[in-house]
Amino acid sequence: MSVPHVALSNDAYCQSNRRKVRKGTHSCWECKRRKMKCRFDPRIVSASCNGCRRRGSRCISQEFPEDLAYVVKGIGSVSGDGTPFDGRTRAMTPSERANHSILTPVPTNTELSQHHKYEKLSRFLHKLLPSREDTERIYNASHHSSILSHELLTTPYTTLYQNGLQTPKSLLTTPEPNVHPVLIARYMLQLAIFLQHLPPNIHKEIKNLSESPRVIMERLADVAIYHVTTNEELIGSIESLECIMLESLYQVNIGNLRRSWVAGRRAMSVAQLMGLHRSDNRTLYKALDPKTEYNPQLMWFRIILLDRHLCLLLGLPQNCTDHGMASEARLANDCPMGRLERLHCVAMSQILERNASELNYRDLAATRAIDLELQKAASSLPSKWWLAPKFDIASTDLQAVFWDTRRLVVQICHYNLLNQLHLPYMLRPSSAESKSVYSRITCVNASREVLSRYISLRSFNRIAYSCRTVDFLALMAAMALLLAHMDSRRDGAGNLLANQYLGDRGMIEQVQENMNDINRLNSDELSAQSAGLLKALLAIDMEKENGRVSVGQAGSEGVMQQDEAGLKGVVRVHIPYFGIIRIAHEVPTKRQAATTGTLHQDTLLQADRFSLTHPSRSVPRSSTLSPSTSNPLTTPSFQVSDTAAFHEVTTPFAHQQQQQQQHCQSTFSHPGLSLTRSPVTQDEYSELAAGGEDWAFQGVDMAFFESIMKNVEEE
């Protein structure tokens, strides 16, 4: 390991060792010998320069003899002006680091050496923990409503069934200030995730806190992520891997799916360096806390499971095709629900592999094979296991509530996999009708199962950050169910879904109301925008409208004006990095009616050919929305209009772009369902990892429409 910059702690001793150097010189001996500039990364609180950290060489300032074998005790916890370095202040300059470092002889014991190196960082992190009084107040207000769930990342179900999950009382035992910084960061992230699961009413009930629970949550997570989980010098222990997994879990709970995906990929890389992916159990890691028991193979499984789940949601490729988690030995040693999750993990990999190829009719065989595997996986559990749990608000058995919630979430994930599997084939044109009926019916039934369970969960659990991915899955299920009903109208009297339309519509309206309630209680951007989108889609009342529901590519302004003739009822959705989706009813003209006869009785959902461009590729100017629309991260707008009335629903996407949003709405008010590209420039790619408050859907809507229209486009 590199030896950082060193400085003085004992003037009497060190003055004899300090060399006189030219004023302003801060370079180290190694950089001088290589005739390179000695640069320090201001984002990293480290006394080693960039070159020495990269090379793994000793970084010794020219102020000291080159052969000085000393290491710094820790990382400065204050900046040059004495301000605590909490991730929001600047990093120290090399000279400031030197003035605040401690010169200590290298101990013969390596672990003791590491302890001294990170002692200052540990004390700095410990000072940022909430006070004992604040922690006790939070616990006293919440211990009857929550238990800790982070144990799922490291402990098998069978062990948790036997021992039970920890209660928040364990968080009252804070780590000592002299322990390794990774252990303090782990506590910070565990406490932050616990605060995510506090009911909204508790936030208001807790009095006399120095900070609000949400401020404490965000501060703890930001500091732990900035100083520990993203610090490559601190990886190597099994606890450091757990910290990165906790970071990924924290991000997905808060709605930052893309940041969670990035953190998960970092965890995957570290786990592979440790050898957790190997089947021969040859792992290379150490444990900082000998009291903690870990299951490395389970941790690897949890990393892969979340990664594939996020890849399906975001339309991203998988990074690891390992199917070892579903080997006969692993399945035999797990409980029924654990076995189902392992089989789900393999099915996710197969679906992602299929999606990575160009879909065609030959993929129907692969799709059918995956479908049969999911049927087999479902049949491995008793029939009553698949009944939706009934939640009792007055229940005091928190362990039972947790396991019922876990069972419901796994059920939702199962039905979502069926949706993901069949979405590309749900809206096949009439030429492929006989082959698409099964996919359409499967998507409809799976969507109903997802929505009914979402209503059950959100009627009981009103915490926005709890079971966050379920909100995304419910939105996708609602959109799939509505589009399936639109498509089925083309069957006329033979419409298999006609009798279920009103019931399905009522269920989607209930989902919309629940999303509004979650937003009202939590000020949650995802719930607000999801409710707005569903309200816009529900405005297309198929019982009152006749004609086709069309999907087409938005062309030039003149072409759009011609296309507007004969269209009524419009929903327009702007999807960043994807384009404009426009849904409307097309009223047949007299000439069309005379030609087609009964066309007005049918509803047809068809897709005109269009070109999809990945965000990382260049986008042609001819496909832009408007010359003045330069930012793909503009506010998505949902508009509904017909011949009698006009209704507009707008939800904020980037608060600082209101004027640009209004211009975009006024420019594109044409009806119909269409797709066009938003202009994307290289300077705007940095926003691909924008948080949930700025990018509510995180690209889930983009992946959904790309999946549902890809196969139709090729027809």
JORALIN-V342384 format. One record per backbone hydrogen bond with DSSP energy under -0.5 kcal/mol. CO is the residue of the C=O (numbers start at 1). NH is the residue of the N-H. If there is no record, write none. Layout:
co=CO nh=NH
co=CO nh=NH
This chain:
co=2 nh=4
co=3 nh=59
co=9 nh=11
co=10 nh=14
co=11 nh=15
co=14 nh=17
co=14 nh=18
co=17 nh=65
co=19 nh=21
co=22 nh=25
co=24 nh=26
co=27 nh=62
co=28 nh=32
co=29 nh=33
co=30 nh=34
co=31 nh=36
co=32 nh=35
co=37 nh=39
co=39 nh=50
co=40 nh=42
co=41 nh=44
co=43 nh=45
co=44 nh=46
co=47 nh=5
co=49 nh=53
co=50 nh=54
co=51 nh=55
co=52 nh=56
co=52 nh=57
co=58 nh=60
co=60 nh=29
co=61 nh=64
co=63 nh=19
co=65 nh=68
co=68 nh=70
co=69 nh=106
co=71 nh=104
co=73 nh=119
co=77 nh=85
co=79 nh=82
co=83 nh=79
co=84 nh=86
co=93 nh=97
co=94 nh=98
co=95 nh=99
co=96 nh=100
co=97 nh=101
co=98 nh=101
co=102 nh=73
co=102 nh=104
co=104 nh=71
co=108 nh=110
co=109 nh=113
co=110 nh=114
co=111 nh=115
co=112 nh=116
co=113 nh=117
co=114 nh=118
co=116 nh=119
co=118 nh=122
co=119 nh=123
co=120 nh=124
co=121 nh=125
co=122 nh=126
co=123 nh=127
co=124 nh=128
co=125 nh=128
co=126 nh=129
co=131 nh=135
co=132 nh=136
co=133 nh=137
co=134 nh=138
co=135 nh=139
co=136 nh=140
co=137 nh=141
co=138 nh=142
co=139 nh=142
co=139 nh=143
co=142 nh=145
co=142 nh=146
co=146 nh=168
co=149 nh=152
co=150 nh=153
co=151 nh=154
co=151 nh=155
co=154 nh=295
co=156 nh=160
co=157 nh=161
co=158 nh=162
co=159 nh=163
co=160 nh=164
co=166 nh=148
co=167 nh=170
co=168 nh=171
co=169 nh=172
co=170 nh=173
co=172 nh=174
co=176 nh=179
co=180 nh=183
co=180 nh=184
co=181 nh=185
co=182 nh=186
co=183 nh=187
co=184 nh=188
co=185 nh=189
co=186 nh=190
co=187 nh=191
co=188 nh=192
co=189 nh=193
co=190 nh=194
co=191 nh=195
co=192 nh=196
co=193 nh=197
co=194 nh=197
co=195 nh=198
co=199 nh=202
co=199 nh=203
co=200 nh=204
co=201 nh=205
co=202 nh=206
co=212 nh=216
co=213 nh=217
co=214 nh=218
co=215 nh=219
co=216 nh=220
co=217 nh=221
co=218 nh=222
co=219 nh=223
co=220 nh=224
co=221 nh=225
co=222 nh=226
co=223 nh=227
co=224 nh=228
co=224 nh=229
co=225 nh=230
co=228 nh=231
co=230 nh=232
co=231 nh=234
co=232 nh=235
co=234 nh=237
co=236 nh=286
co=237 nh=236
co=237 nh=241
co=238 nh=242
co=239 nh=243
co=240 nh=244
co=241 nh=245
co=242 nh=246
co=243 nh=247
co=244 nh=248
co=245 nh=249
co=246 nh=250
co=247 nh=251
co=248 nh=252
co=249 nh=253
co=250 nh=254
co=251 nh=255
co=251 nh=256
co=252 nh=255
co=255 nh=257
co=256 nh=260
co=257 nh=261
co=258 nh=262
co=259 nh=263
co=260 nh=264
co=261 nh=265
co=262 nh=266
co=263 nh=267
co=264 nh=268
co=265 nh=269
co=266 nh=270
co=267 nh=271
co=268 nh=272
co=269 nh=273
co=270 nh=274
co=271 nh=275
co=271 nh=276
co=272 nh=275
co=274 nh=284
co=275 nh=278
co=278 nh=281
co=281 nh=283
co=286 nh=238
co=288 nh=290
co=289 nh=292
co=294 nh=296
co=295 nh=299
co=296 nh=300
co=297 nh=301
co=298 nh=302
co=299 nh=303
co=300 nh=304
co=301 nh=305
co=302 nh=306
co=303 nh=307
co=304 nh=308
co=305 nh=309
co=306 nh=310
co=307 nh=311
co=308 nh=312
co=309 nh=313
co=310 nh=314
co=311 nh=315
co=311 nh=316
co=323 nh=326
co=324 nh=327
co=327 nh=331
co=328 nh=332
co=329 nh=333
co=331 nh=334
co=335 nh=339
co=336 nh=340
co=337 nh=341
co=338 nh=342
co=339 nh=343
co=340 nh=344
co=341 nh=345
co=342 nh=346
co=343 nh=347
co=344 nh=348
co=345 nh=349
co=346 nh=350
co=347 nh=351
co=348 nh=352
co=349 nh=353
co=350 nh=354
co=351 nh=355
co=352 nh=356
co=353 nh=357
co=354 nh=357
co=357 nh=359
co=360 nh=363
co=361 nh=364
co=362 nh=365
co=362 nh=366
co=363 nh=367
co=364 nh=368
co=365 nh=369
co=366 nh=370
co=367 nh=371
co=368 nh=372
co=369 nh=373
co=370 nh=374
co=371 nh=375
co=372 nh=376
co=373 nh=377
co=374 nh=378
co=375 nh=379
co=377 nh=380
co=378 nh=381
co=382 nh=385
co=382 nh=386
co=383 nh=386
co=384 nh=387
co=389 nh=391
co=391 nh=393
co=392 nh=395
co=396 nh=398
co=397 nh=401
co=398 nh=402
co=399 nh=403
co=400 nh=404
co=401 nh=405
co=402 nh=406
co=403 nh=407
co=404 nh=408
co=405 nh=409
co=406 nh=410
co=407 nh=411
co=408 nh=412
co=409 nh=413
co=410 nh=414
co=411 nh=415
co=412 nh=416
co=413 nh=417
co=414 nh=418
co=415 nh=419
co=416 nh=420
co=417 nh=421
co=418 nh=422
co=419 nh=423
co=422 nh=425
co=422 nh=426
co=423 nh=426
co=423 nh=427
co=425 nh=428
co=429 nh=432
co=430 nh=433
co=432 nh=435
co=432 nh=436
co=433 nh=436
co=433 nh=437
co=436 nh=440
co=437 nh=441
co=438 nh=442
co=439 nh=443
co=440 nh=444
co=441 nh=445
co=442 nh=446
co=443 nh=447
co=444 nh=448
co=445 nh=449
co=446 nh=450
co=447 nh=451
co=448 nh=452
co=449 nh=453
co=450 nh=454
co=451 nh=455
co=452 nh=456
co=453 nh=457
co=454 nh=458
co=455 nh=459
co=456 nh=460
co=457 nh=460
co=457 nh=461
co=460 nh=462
co=462 nh=464
co=463 nh=466
co=465 nh=468
co=467 nh=470
co=467 nh=471
co=468 nh=471
co=468 nh=472
co=469 nh=473
co=470 nh=474
co=471 nh=475
co=472 nh=476
co=473 nh=477
co=474 nh=478
co=475 nh=479
co=476 nh=480
co=477 nh=481
co=478 nh=482
co=479 nh=483
co=480 nh=484
co=481 nh=485
co=482 nh=486
co=483 nh=487
co=484 nh=488
co=485 nh=489
co=486 nh=489
co=487 nh=490
co=488 nh=491
co=489 nh=492
co=491 nh=494
co=492 nh=495
co=494 nh=496
co=495 nh=498
co=497 nh=500
co=497 nh=501
co=498 nh=501
co=500 nh=504
co=501 nh=505
co=502 nh=506
co=503 nh=507
co=504 nh=508
co=505 nh=509
co=506 nh=510
co=507 nh=511
co=508 nh=512
co=509 nh=513
co=510 nh=514
co=511 nh=515
co=512 nh=516
co=513 nh=517
co=514 nh=518
co=515 nh=519
co=516 nh=520
co=517 nh=521
co=518 nh=522
co=519 nh=523
co=523 nh=525
co=524 nh=528
co=525 nh=529
co=526 nh=530
co=527 nh=531
co=528 nh=532
co=529 nh=533
co=530 nh=534
co=531 nh=535
co=532 nh=536
co=533 nh=537
co=534 nh=538
co=535 nh=539
co=536 nh=539
co=537 nh=540
co=539 nh=541
co=540 nh=542
co=541 nh=544
co=541 nh=545
co=548 nh=550
co=548 nh=586
co=550 nh=673
co=551 nh=608
co=552 nh=675
co=556 nh=560
co=557 nh=561
co=558 nh=562
co=559 nh=563
co=560 nh=564
co=562 nh=565
co=564 nh=567
co=566 nh=587
co=568 nh=585
co=569 nh=585
co=571 nh=583
co=572 nh=639
co=573 nh=575
co=573 nh=581
co=574 nh=576
co=575 nh=578
co=575 nh=579
co=579 nh=575
co=579 nh=581
co=580 nh=582
co=581 nh=573
co=583 nh=571
co=584 nh=550
co=585 nh=568
co=585 nh=587
co=586 nh=548
co=586 nh=588
co=589 nh=593
co=590 nh=594
co=591 nh=595
co=592 nh=596
co=593 nh=597
co=596 nh=598
co=598 nh=601
co=599 nh=602
co=600 nh=547
co=603 nh=490
co=604 nh=549
co=604 nh=606
co=606 nh=551
co=614 nh=617
co=620 nh=623
co=621 nh=624
co=623 nh=677
co=626 nh=629
co=628 nh=630
co=630 nh=632
co=631 nh=634
co=636 nh=651
co=637 nh=639
co=638 nh=649
co=639 nh=572
co=640 nh=647
co=641 nh=569
co=641 nh=570
co=645 nh=642
co=647 nh=640
co=649 nh=638
co=654 nh=657
co=655 nh=658
co=657 nh=661
co=658 nh=662
co=659 nh=663
co=660 nh=664
co=661 nh=665
co=662 nh=666
co=663 nh=667
co=664 nh=668
co=667 nh=669
co=672 nh=674
co=673 nh=552
co=674 nh=582
co=675 nh=554
co=676 nh=580
co=681 nh=684
co=682 nh=685
co=684 nh=687
co=685 nh=688
co=686 nh=689
co=687 nh=690
co=691 nh=694
co=691 nh=695
co=697 nh=700
co=699 nh=703
co=700 nh=704
co=701 nh=705
co=702 nh=706
co=703 nh=707
co=704 nh=708
co=705 nh=709
co=706 nh=710
co=707 nh=711
co=709 nh=713
co=710 nh=714
co=711 nh=715
co=712 nh=715
